[in-house]
Amino acid sequence: MQEGKQSIMADVPARAIISFLSVLRTLPVWLLLGFALAGYAIIFAPGFGGIDPKGFRTEWGIWLWIEAIGFSILTVTRAIDASISAYLEHQRNKMDRRALRLVPRHQQCWWHLAR
């Protein structure tokens, strides 16, 4: 049993997983949300036009649930990642725009004429 798992994992190189995750990180939130909503729509849509979706849901239902929940999780995590990145960028821009301010300290203010 262990040999089968190791051979499957050996077939998938680490670079393929890394590139897949980097592509997922660049997908926009609206696209991930659309995939999640499409999965939920197929799961919960009633039959129409004389088509009964019970047979389809019986055969493919588990995969639709996995797709819908998986894309929902990806949507939430991508939205959190995008909001944190936007906040950090805003803070960086705010620090760059900050003007130089000179504030006198009255206890340390003194001057004299140089010779």
N, C-alpha and C positions, 0 to 999 in steps of 0.2 A: 504494500500500500504506500509506503513512504517513497519507494523508488518511482512510482508513477507521478507523485507530486513533484519530486525533484526534477524529473525529466521535463515536465510541463513548464516549470519555472526556468529551467535552463534554456528552453526554446525562446523565451521572451527576454531580449537583452535589456539591460538597465537603461540604455540610451533611448529605447523606444518608449519606455514608461515615462522618462523625464520629458521627452519631446511631447508626448500626449498630454501630460499635466501642464506644460507651458502653453500648449494650444488652448486647453480649457481655461487657463487664466486670462487669455487675451479675448475670449468670447464675450460679447456684451451681455449685460444682465437681461435685457429684453429678449434676447434670443433663447437663453436658458429658461426664462419664464415661459416663453411660448412653447417650448418642448414639454415643460411640465404641465401646462394647461391643456395641451393637446392630448397627453396621456390621460389626464383626469376626464377630459371630454369624451374620449372613447370609452372609458370605464363606465361613466355615469349617464351617457346619452341614451335616451329611450329609443326603441325601435321606431322607424318611420319608413313610409313608402313600401310597406309590406315586407320589410327586411327585419328578421328577428336576430338580434346580436347575441343571443344566449350561447349558441354554438361557438362563435368566435371568442366570446369571453371565457367560456369553459376551457378552450384550448390555449389561448394566448393571455388569459387574464393575469397570471402571475408575472409574466414578462412586462405587461402594461403597468402593473403596480410597481415593479422594480424601476421601470423607466420613469414613472411619475414621481415617485419618492426620491429617486436618485437625482433627477433634475431639479426637484424642489430644494434638496440639500445644496446642490451646486449653485442654485440661484441665491440662496440666503448667504452662503459663504462668499460668493463673488460680490454680492452687494456690500457685505461688511468690508471686504478687502478694498473695494472701490471707494467706499466712504472714508476709510482710514487713510488711504493714499491721498484722497482729495484734501482731507483735513491737514495732513502733514505738509502737503504742497502749499496750502494756504498759509500755514504757519511760517514756512520758509520764505514765501513771498512777503509776508508781513514784516519779518525781520529784515529783509533786504530793503524795504521801503522806509524803514524807521529812520527818522532824521537825527542828526547829531544835536544833542541838547547839552548846553553848558549850564550847570546849576551851581551858583556860588554857595560856598560854606562860609558863613559869616565868622565863625570862630577861627578860620584859617586864611581869611582874606587880609593880605598886606601887600604893599608894594614899596619900592624905594627907587631912587634915581641912581643909575649906574654912573660911575666916575668916568 
